[in-house]
Amino acid sequence: MPLPLLCLCLPLVGCWRLSPQAPQLHTKAPLRNSAPTSFISLLPAAEGLLQGERRDTIIVRRACPDDAKPLAQLCTDAFFGSHTFFDGPIIFLQRAQIFSRVLMQVSRRISIEDGRECRLLVATDSNNGDLCGCIDLAVHLYNEHEKRFELTVDEMPGRRGTYSWQPYVASLAVREDYRRQGIARMLMREAELTAKRWGYNYLSLEVAKSNDVALRFYERLGYRKLREDCSGTGATEVNVRYFWWDLQSVEKLILRSSLHGRW
């Protein structure tokens, strides 16, 4: 039987668009083919992240170009998996290829943030400077009628009554040795405060339907299911099959929470 590593990320070929800069929020996203990576949700080891908090040494700040490599390492480990000598050369090559693509995408993501309604945040340990978590927030086109995000559309369609720009958490990850210390909640809180400062009333995200741990975490934060979304780019599950990784698409859920009265 294959061993599921995780059920939480969008394929790297997935593409999403940035929202227009305020106040021009209802016309056209200014950049095309510019956004790098769109991972879904939280690690399976998120259980207990609301306990044993470590807020005294953790700093949440905006990502900078020097963060690209540790961010790529974190995202590759969190959303795909790590590699040991006993995994063999095939998984080593698969992971190396994925890491290279993630590094390129993260570097591009950091470079296009200025002046846009998108925010890539990282959590660092002030004791040693280690990057231990990240969250990616951006505004995307939301289809009000079908209750789903149009992650590959960067222009407001003609039927404006059906669409709106809405904030969306594209990814959330915490390094394995820093989990269960409240870091994920700190990152979600900062994302919610940022969305409120931008003038939005709701924050949405997507999570793999099979990721029960992440679903429980988000429910504790007040997020509720809007709908199941099997269309477009789905979440990815990584299964270890002997000496190689088998990446398979799985169904995802769209969750949303009101920001009214939060924080």
MARMAR-441398 format. One record per residue (C-alpha): z, x, y; residue number from 1. Coordinates in pm, 1 decimal. Layout:
[[Z, X, Y], NUM]
...
//
This chain:
[[0.0, 0.0, 0.0], 1]
[[-75.6, 129.8, 349.0], 2]
[[219.9, 209.0, 571.3], 3]
[[188.7, 42.9, 912.8], 4]
[[283.3, 287.6, 1186.8], 5]
[[251.1, 51.7, 1480.5], 6]
[[87.5, -265.5, 1599.4], 7]
[[64.3, -229.6, 1970.7], 8]
[[-237.6, -73.9, 2136.2], 9]
[[-581.5, -164.8, 2254.1], 10]
[[-863.3, 53.2, 2128.6], 11]
[[-946.0, 338.8, 2361.6], 12]
[[-1294.9, 201.2, 2407.6], 13]
[[-1145.0, -99.0, 2584.7], 14]
[[-1204.0, -104.3, 2959.1], 15]
[[-1023.9, -288.6, 3233.8], 16]
[[-1082.6, -311.2, 3605.8], 17]
[[-860.6, -266.2, 3905.1], 18]
[[-795.3, -542.3, 4151.2], 19]
[[-911.7, -516.0, 4513.8], 20]
[[-679.2, -359.1, 4761.9], 21]
[[-472.2, -604.2, 4967.4], 22]
[[-544.3, -808.3, 5167.7], 23]
[[-890.8, -846.8, 5015.4], 24]
[[-753.5, -987.3, 4692.7], 25]
[[-1015.5, -1250.3, 4614.7], 26]
[[-1352.2, -1082.0, 4635.0], 27]
[[-1444.8, -779.9, 4427.1], 28]
[[-1273.5, -490.6, 4255.6], 29]
[[-1385.7, -174.2, 4436.1], 30]
[[-1438.0, 61.2, 4143.0], 31]
[[-1650.2, 26.0, 3832.2], 32]
[[-1599.1, 205.5, 3501.3], 33]
[[-1297.6, 372.1, 3651.3], 34]
[[-994.5, 262.4, 3456.8], 35]
[[-909.9, 469.4, 3154.2], 36]
[[-680.3, 319.8, 2900.4], 37]
[[-529.1, -15.8, 2819.3], 38]
[[-262.5, -9.4, 2552.3], 39]
[[-69.4, -312.1, 2442.4], 40]
[[301.6, -359.9, 2439.7], 41]
[[600.3, -172.4, 2309.0], 42]
[[681.7, 52.6, 2016.2], 43]
[[823.3, -100.9, 1698.2], 44]
[[1137.8, 107.1, 1754.7], 45]
[[1216.6, -95.2, 2066.3], 46]
[[1500.3, -277.5, 1891.4], 47]
[[1822.4, -231.7, 2083.1], 48]
[[1665.9, -96.0, 2401.8], 49]
[[1897.0, -315.2, 2606.0], 50]
[[2200.3, -132.3, 2467.0], 51]
[[2343.6, 215.4, 2512.5], 52]
[[2187.8, 254.6, 2856.5], 53]
[[2129.4, 600.3, 3000.9], 54]
[[2057.2, 513.7, 3361.5], 55]
[[2265.2, 797.0, 3509.7], 56]
[[2012.9, 1070.7, 3420.8], 57]
[[1684.3, 874.9, 3409.4], 58]
[[1457.2, 862.0, 3715.0], 59]
[[1162.1, 621.6, 3741.0], 60]
[[883.0, 740.2, 3971.5], 61]
[[507.5, 723.9, 4020.2], 62]
[[296.4, 941.4, 3794.8], 63]
[[135.3, 1253.4, 3940.4], 64]
[[-147.7, 1479.1, 3812.6], 65]
[[101.6, 1720.3, 3652.9], 66]
[[216.3, 1435.0, 3427.5], 67]
[[-124.0, 1394.3, 3259.6], 68]
[[-61.7, 1613.9, 2955.8], 69]
[[291.3, 1493.4, 2869.3], 70]
[[174.9, 1136.7, 2931.6], 71]
[[-114.3, 1182.8, 2689.8], 72]
[[126.4, 1329.5, 2434.8], 73]
[[365.8, 1037.2, 2475.8], 74]
[[94.0, 771.6, 2449.9], 75]
[[-72.5, 934.3, 2149.7], 76]
[[257.2, 962.7, 1962.5], 77]
[[371.9, 613.9, 2060.5], 78]
[[53.7, 414.8, 2010.6], 79]
[[-102.1, 607.0, 1721.7], 80]
[[145.4, 845.9, 1562.5], 81]
[[244.9, 1208.9, 1534.3], 82]
[[122.1, 1469.3, 1286.7], 83]
[[301.1, 1701.7, 1048.1], 84]
[[171.6, 1977.0, 821.7], 85]
[[198.9, 1751.6, 516.7], 86]
[[-30.8, 1487.2, 672.5], 87]
[[-329.3, 1713.8, 606.8], 88]
[[-633.2, 1813.2, 811.8], 89]
[[-800.7, 1471.6, 839.9], 90]
[[-513.7, 1307.4, 1028.1], 91]
[[-477.3, 1625.9, 1232.8], 92]
[[-841.4, 1600.0, 1343.7], 93]
[[-815.1, 1224.4, 1405.9], 94]
[[-508.4, 1270.9, 1622.5], 95]
[[-658.4, 1566.5, 1808.9], 96]
[[-964.6, 1359.7, 1895.3], 97]
[[-750.4, 1066.9, 2009.6], 98]
[[-527.7, 1295.7, 2218.4], 99]
[[-831.6, 1446.5, 2390.1], 100]
[[-962.1, 1102.4, 2484.4], 101]
[[-621.1, 978.6, 2599.3], 102]
[[-574.3, 1290.7, 2815.1], 103]
[[-909.6, 1231.9, 2983.1], 104]
[[-831.5, 865.7, 3040.5], 105]
[[-479.9, 925.6, 3173.3], 106]
[[-611.2, 1191.3, 3413.1], 107]
[[-871.1, 947.5, 3546.3], 108]
[[-610.1, 672.1, 3569.7], 109]
[[-379.9, 884.1, 3786.2], 110]
[[-665.8, 992.8, 4012.5], 111]
[[-769.0, 639.1, 4114.9], 112]
[[-429.9, 492.1, 4199.5], 113]
[[-405.6, 560.9, 4573.9], 114]
[[-450.6, 249.8, 4785.3], 115]
[[-499.3, 16.5, 4488.9], 116]
[[-286.4, -259.2, 4342.5], 117]
[[-209.8, -56.5, 4032.5], 118]
[[90.1, 156.0, 3950.8], 119]
[[144.5, 403.6, 3669.5], 120]
[[516.7, 477.0, 3647.8], 121]
[[698.2, 735.9, 3441.6], 122]
[[1062.2, 780.6, 3342.7], 123]
[[1195.7, 1136.6, 3349.8], 124]
[[1526.4, 1290.1, 3247.6], 125]
[[1684.4, 1463.6, 3547.2], 126]
[[1878.0, 1695.8, 3315.6], 127]
[[1571.7, 1868.8, 3172.4], 128]
[[1268.1, 1719.8, 3349.9], 129]
[[1130.3, 1568.7, 3027.9], 130]
[[894.2, 1273.8, 3060.1], 131]
[[1046.0, 1010.8, 2832.8], 132]
[[867.1, 682.8, 2911.7], 133]
[[584.5, 516.7, 3101.1], 134]
[[454.9, 178.4, 3208.9], 135]
[[111.8, 89.4, 3345.4], 136]
[[87.0, -202.6, 3587.9], 137]
[[-238.0, -328.7, 3740.6], 138]
[[-387.4, -650.1, 3876.3], 139]
[[-665.6, -808.2, 3671.6], 140]
[[-879.3, -1118.9, 3681.9], 141]
[[-703.4, -1408.7, 3508.9], 142]
[[-883.0, -1714.3, 3370.1], 143]
[[-651.3, -2003.0, 3456.6], 144]
[[-837.7, -2255.0, 3240.9], 145]
[[-844.6, -2047.4, 2922.0], 146]
[[-515.9, -1862.9, 2997.2], 147]
[[-649.1, -1516.2, 2929.6], 148]
[[-727.4, -1198.0, 3119.6], 149]
[[-1083.8, -1084.1, 3181.2], 150]
[[-1015.1, -713.2, 3142.5], 151]
[[-1382.8, -615.4, 3160.0], 152]
[[-1467.3, -819.0, 3472.4], 153]
[[-1417.8, -663.3, 3816.3], 154]
[[-1566.9, -937.5, 4036.6], 155]
[[-1433.9, -1281.1, 4120.8], 156]
[[-1671.6, -1536.2, 3959.3], 157]
[[-1821.7, -1815.0, 4165.2], 158]
[[-1576.5, -2073.2, 4032.2], 159]
[[-1279.0, -1946.5, 4225.4], 160]
[[-1060.3, -2241.7, 4134.5], 161]
[[-1058.1, -2125.1, 3772.6], 162]
[[-976.4, -1759.1, 3834.4], 163]
[[-711.6, -1561.1, 4016.2], 164]
[[-590.6, -1201.2, 4043.2], 165]
[[-267.2, -1155.1, 3846.6], 166]
[[-44.9, -852.7, 3769.0], 167]
[[-57.8, -731.7, 3412.2], 168]
[[139.1, -471.3, 3214.8], 169]
[[-122.8, -277.2, 3022.2], 170]
[[116.4, -47.0, 2837.2], 171]
[[481.1, 40.1, 2790.2], 172]
[[607.6, 334.0, 2585.0], 173]
[[932.7, 524.6, 2536.9], 174]
[[961.9, 859.2, 2360.5], 175]
[[1124.4, 827.9, 2019.6], 176]
[[1431.6, 1038.6, 2094.4], 177]
[[1500.3, 839.9, 2413.4], 178]
[[1481.0, 488.9, 2267.1], 179]
[[1770.3, 239.6, 2259.0], 180]
[[1898.6, 366.4, 2593.3], 181]
[[1773.0, 100.1, 2834.8], 182]
[[1468.4, 297.3, 2951.8], 183]
[[1216.8, 27.6, 2859.9], 184]
[[1415.3, -224.9, 3060.3], 185]
[[1428.7, 10.8, 3358.4], 186]
[[1050.5, 47.3, 3349.0], 187]
[[996.1, -328.3, 3317.4], 188]
[[1232.3, -389.5, 3608.2], 189]
[[1040.0, -150.4, 3833.0], 190]
[[709.3, -311.4, 3731.1], 191]
[[845.8, -655.6, 3814.0], 192]
[[979.5, -539.9, 4151.2], 193]
[[642.8, -381.5, 4230.7], 194]
[[455.5, -703.2, 4142.8], 195]
[[694.6, -898.6, 4366.9], 196]
[[636.0, -657.4, 4654.4], 197]
[[262.7, -715.5, 4611.7], 198]
[[328.6, -1087.8, 4661.3], 199]
[[289.1, -1220.4, 4306.4], 200]
[[510.6, -1480.1, 4138.5], 201]
[[439.1, -1401.3, 3772.6], 202]
[[395.1, -1097.7, 3552.8], 203]
[[197.4, -1108.8, 3227.6], 204]
[[144.2, -879.0, 2931.5], 205]
[[-8.8, -876.5, 2587.0], 206]
[[157.8, -786.1, 2259.9], 207]
[[41.3, -762.1, 1901.4], 208]
[[125.4, -1087.1, 1722.3], 209]
[[275.1, -892.5, 1431.6], 210]
[[507.3, -683.9, 1653.0], 211]
[[826.0, -886.5, 1605.3], 212]
[[1051.8, -621.2, 1758.4], 213]
[[853.6, -612.2, 2082.7], 214]
[[840.2, -992.0, 2094.6], 215]
[[1219.2, -1011.7, 2070.7], 216]
[[1254.0, -749.5, 2345.4], 217]
[[1028.3, -940.5, 2584.8], 218]
[[1195.0, -1272.4, 2503.7], 219]
[[1527.6, -1120.8, 2608.1], 220]
[[1367.6, -1038.7, 2941.8], 221]
[[1251.4, -1398.8, 2985.0], 222]
[[886.7, -1371.1, 2874.9], 223]
[[733.3, -1668.0, 2697.4], 224]
[[410.9, -1711.1, 2505.2], 225]
[[115.8, -1856.5, 2693.6], 226]
[[-134.4, -1846.1, 2410.2], 227]
[[-276.5, -1650.4, 2122.0], 228]
[[-581.8, -1446.5, 2216.1], 229]
[[-818.8, -1341.4, 1940.3], 230]
[[-1115.1, -1282.9, 2169.9], 231]
[[-1226.0, -965.8, 2342.6], 232]
[[-1044.9, -641.3, 2272.9], 233]
[[-755.1, -688.4, 2034.6], 234]
[[-448.4, -487.9, 1949.9], 235]
[[-478.0, -206.0, 1699.8], 236]
[[-268.0, -137.3, 1392.8], 237]
[[-261.3, 213.7, 1250.7], 238]
[[-220.7, 232.5, 873.0], 239]
[[-173.4, 556.6, 683.5], 240]
[[-403.3, 557.2, 383.1], 241]
[[-323.3, 869.9, 184.0], 242]
[[-453.9, 1144.0, 418.6], 243]
[[-626.6, 951.8, 696.7], 244]
[[-554.2, 690.7, 960.8], 245]
[[-712.9, 348.8, 923.5], 246]
[[-727.8, 169.0, 1260.9], 247]
[[-762.3, -208.6, 1237.0], 248]
[[-770.0, -479.0, 1503.6], 249]
[[-495.0, -741.2, 1489.0], 250]
[[-429.7, -1062.1, 1680.8], 251]
[[-238.7, -1052.8, 2007.7], 252]
[[-29.5, -1286.7, 2222.0], 253]
[[-26.2, -1330.4, 2599.6], 254]
[[324.9, -1353.4, 2744.7], 255]
[[430.6, -1438.8, 3097.7], 256]
[[750.6, -1449.7, 3301.0], 257]
[[828.5, -1591.5, 3643.2], 258]
[[946.2, -1334.5, 3897.4], 259]
[[1126.6, -1596.7, 4105.3], 260]
[[1492.8, -1513.5, 4137.5], 261]
[[1459.3, -1193.5, 3934.0], 262]
[[1641.3, -879.0, 4047.8], 263]
//
